Amino acid sequence: MKSYWGKVLIAGCLATMLAACSSKPTDRGQQYKDGELTQPFSLVNQPDAVGAPINAGDFAKQVGLIQGASPRLYSSQSAIYDAVERWLRSGGDTRTLRQFGIDAWQMQGVDNYGNVQFTGYYTPVIQARHTRQGAFQYPIYRMPPKRGRLPSRAQIYAGALSDNYVLAWSNSLMDNFIMDVQGSGYVDFGDGEPLTFFGYAGKNGHAYVSIGKVLIDRGEVKREDMSMQAIREWGQQHSEAEVRELLEQNPSFVFFKPEKMAPVKGASAVPLVGRASVASDRSIVPAGSTILAEVPVLDDNGKFAGQYELRVMVALDVGGAIKGQHFDIYQGIGDAAGHRAGWFNHYGRVWVLKTAPGTGIFSG
């Protein structure tokens, strides 16, 4: 899939899946007001949430993309999609869900008190050129033929691959790395032509190592301060040789393939709408499931603002780091999306929405 490695990044690069929560609220949005939940999902008459979803239009757009790209997935979920859209058109009052034939199953959360973990991922846009020139000295590679084990990141940086495999030359080794771990990105060749989508083509087969954890273990960034922005700031404060040495601690390396005018797709092969789609653990929340999420609002510095917003989103992606009561919210394309994604490692509440009545959480 094109965005798999993005999910690995946010857990890996941040390196700090917040451990079991303490017993009091923190600055990452834990709420602790719903009482202990003893099941992974609990059927509630109505979610204990204030307000209405703010992204009804984006949800409708995401459902339309599902219908066009994956008729089978749409058919399996059309009843709940239709019910949720009717509910949203009526105002999206959580007290009226049952009037539209919708059951809300609250998720237990990572602490059994309803606090579900949210991280974020995005699609970067990087500057590059077709030929090596000026500041554009950092190669982006297509997938080489697998003749035995492919070289590690350090070996690739040292020139182990032929220039015949170079797709483009960027002006930032860190930007290349971030596109690498996000799994895809858009490339601006600076020629006035439309952006080119660089999709995931494969990897070198070496184990993934979190550079965020490396920085924490070295004592260069505090665990509580770790974020994508913290990694970028570290890179700006250190020499090119030091940045390269850090990145080489992760031997895993991703290769790309150019695709003209290609939308960003998740594991379900459906184009993703920013903040209307999530990656989930499919053993818990299957593909196509609709969730109502109470998401913490962060300020420009990534701090929890003490408020939440309701969003309706669809599970359309997966990730190696996305397990259990945890969702990775797709934030969209470009710098603003990257800014949001880089901070996100917070908690909120989630209700999986299903048509009612039903014989099971994921029946029908």
N, C-alpha and C positions, 0 to 999 in steps of 0.2 A: 504494500500500500504506500501511498505517497507521503503520508504524514505520520507514520508510525514512530519515527525517531524523534519527532517533536515531543511526544509524551515521555520518552526516555530522558530527554533533556531536562524537563522541568523538575523531575525528581532527581535526576542524576546531576545536572549542572547546579541546581540549588543544593543538592546533597542533603537536604534536611527535611524530609518528610517530618512534619512536627510529630513528636512522639505522643504517647498517650497524654491526654489533656489533664491539667490539674483540676482542682475542685472549685475554681473561681474564674470569673470572666477574665479574659486577657485582651491585648490589643489586636488579636487576630480574629476576633469576632465570635468566640465561643459564647453561647447564650445561657445554658444551664437553667432553663425555666420550664422544661416540659416533663420533668420527672424521668425516672429510669425506664428505658424501653428494653424489653426482654426478648424481642424478636427482630430479625433484620428488617421486616416491614410490619407496620401496624396500621390497620384500617381505622381511619378517623372519619367522623361524620362531616367535619369540615376542617381545613387547615387553620391553625392558630396563626394567621398571618394578616397583616394590615395592608390595605390598598389593593390595587389591581396590577396585573402584569403590564410592564411598560413597553413590551416589544411585540404586540399583537401582529403588526404588519410584517415584521421579520419572521415571525413564526409561520404566517401564511405563505410567505415567500419560500421558506425552507420546505414546507409541505409540498408546495408546487414543484420544487426541484426534485423531491423524492418521487413524486408521481411521474415526472418525465424521465428520470434517470433509472429508476428501479421499480417498475410496475408491480413486481412480486412483493417487495417490501411494503409498498404503498397499500396494496390490497390487504395485506395481513394486519395493517394498522388503520385502515381508512375509517373504521367506525369511531375510534377514539379521536382521530384527527378532526373528523366532522363535528363531533360533540364539543371538542375544545374550541373550535372556531366559532360555533354557535354561542358558546358561553362567553368567549371574548367579545363578540359583537354585541352581546347584551350588557357589557360593562365589566366583565371579569371579576365580579364579586365572589370571593372564596366561600361566602356563606350560601351561595346558590348552586354550587357544583352538582349536588344531587338532583336538582331540578332539570339538569341537562343530561342526566344518566351517567354521571361521572363519579367514580370512587377515587378517593385520594388515600394512598398508602404511604404513611410517613416512614422514612428511612431511619434506622436505628442510630446511625452516625458512628464515628470512630471511637466514641467514648460511652456509647449506650445512652446518651442523653439527647440525641438528635442532632449532634454537631457533625455535619458532613464536610469533608475536606474539599476545597476548590483550589486548583492550580490553573494556569493559563498557558496557551501556546498560540503561535501566530505564524504568518507567512511574511518573511522579510523581503525587502526590495534592496538590491545592492547595485552599486555602480561597477561596470566592467567594460572591457574593450575586446574586440576580436583578436587583436595582436598585442604583443608585449610592448609597452611604451610608457615613458614617464613614470608616474606613480603606480601604474597598473602592472604590478610585478608578481601577483599571487595567483597561481593557476587554479582553475576549477576543472575537475576531470570527469570524463565519461567513464563508464565501466570497462576496464580492460578484460581481456580473456582470462579465465581462471585456469592457469597452468600451474597447479600446485597452490600453495598458500600465497596470498597477495601480501605485499609489503605493509608494514605498520605505518602509522601516521609519521613517526619520526623518519622512517626510511623514505616515505613519499616526499616529505619536506626536504630531504637531502638529495632528491633527484632520482629516486628509484624508478619512476615511471617516465616513459618517453613523452616528449612534447606532442607526439601524434595523438595522445589521448586528451589533450587540453581542449576544453570547450570555450573557455574565456579566461581573461586575466582581470582580476579585480584589484582595487587599490587598498584592500584591508584584509590582512590575515584573520583578524578577529571576525570580520563580517563573514568571511568564508566559513569559519568554524561555526558561527551561529546558524547559518543556512544549513550546514552539515547536520547539526544536531536537531534542527527543526524538521529536516527531511525534505524540504522543498523551498523554493523561493522564486521571486521574479527578478530578472536581470535587466537593467537599463543600460543599453550599449551606447547611450549618448548620441545617437544618430538620428533622433527624431522619429524612429520607428516605434511601433507598439512594444511594450515590454514583452520579453520572452519568459515563459514559465519554465523553470528548471525542476523537473519532477524527479522523484527518487528512483534510482536505477539499480541500486544494490550497495553492498558494503564489503569491506575487506575481510570480514570474518574474525577480526580481533576483538577481544573483550572490551566492553565499554567501561571507562573509568571516569568518575565525576571530577572535573577540575574544581568545582565548587568545594567538594570535600577536601581536595588537595589544599586549597587555600585556607580552609578552616583548620585542617590538621597542622599546617605550617604556622598557624597563628597570625596570618596576614589579613584575614577577614573574620569578624566575630560570627558565630553561628547564627545569632539572632538578626544579624545585618545582611545575611547572604541573600542575594537576588541577582537577576541578570544584570541590572544596573550596577551592582557592586562589582561584578566581574568586568564589565566594560570600564568602569572607573579605574579598577586596578590596572587594566591594560593600558589606559591612557597615561598612567603615572609611571609606567615601566618601559624599559627599552624593548626594541623589536626582538632582540635576542632573548630577553627574559620572558616576553610573551610567547615566543616560539617554544621555549623550554617548558613553560606551563602547559601549553596545548599538547605538547608531545607526551605528557603524562597520560593522555587518553589515546591509546593505540588504535582505537576504532576509527574508521574513515568511511565516509559516504560518497558515492558517485552519483552523477546526475544524467538526465537526458532532456534536451530542449524540446519544448512542445509549444507550438504557436497558439496563442489565444486560448490556452487551456485553463479551466477553472480549478481551484483548489478542491480536491476531493479527499474524503476520509476512507476508512476501511470498507464502508458500505458502497463505495463507488458513486457516491452522491456529492455534488457540489455543496460546499459548506457555506452557511451564512454566519457572519460574525455575531457572536453572543446569542445565537439561536440554535447552536449545535454543540455537543459535548462528546468527549471520549469517555467511555465507561468500561467497567469490568463486565463483560458480557455474561459471565456466569451469575451475575447479580442483576444487571439491567441489560436485557438483550437489545440488539440493534433495532432501531425504529421506535423504541419506547419514548413516551412523552413524559417529561418531568416538569414540575412546577418548583422553581428554586427561589429561595430567599437568599440573595447574594449580598455579601458585605460591600458597601460603597467605600472605595479608597480615595484618599486625596492625591494630589500630584506627586507626593513623596512616598506613596505606597502605604500610608498609614490608615488604619481603620477609622472611618469618620463617625462611628457610632450609629450609623443608619444602614438600612438594607433596601434593596429594590427587588421586586418580584419579576421573574422572567420565566417564560415557557420555552423549553428547549427540547431538542430531539437528540437521542443517543445515536450517533452516526460514525463514531471512530473508536479506536482502541489504542492501547499503549502498554508497553511492558511494565511501566511503573504505575499504571492505573489499576489498582486492586482494591476490592472491597468497597467500602463506603467513601468513595473518592471519585470526583469528576474533574476532568481537564476541560476548561471552557475555551473553545476556539474564539480568539479575539478579533480575527480579521487580518488585513493586509497592511503592511507599512509601519512607519515609525510609531504612530500613535498606538496601533495595536500592540507593537512590541513593548512600548512603555507600559501598557496595561498588563500584558502577559508577564513581563519581567518581575513585577512586584507580587503577583498573586500567589499566595500560599496561606489561605485564610479559611474560615469556617462559616457555614450557614446551614439552613435546613432545606430538605428536599422531600417532595411528595411525588411518587410515581402515579400518574393518572391512568386509570383503566376504565373501560365501560362497565357500568353496573346494571343489573346484578351479574356476578361472575362466580365461578366455582373455585377460582384460585387467582393469585396475584397476576400471573402472566398467562391465564387461560384465554381462549377465544381469539 
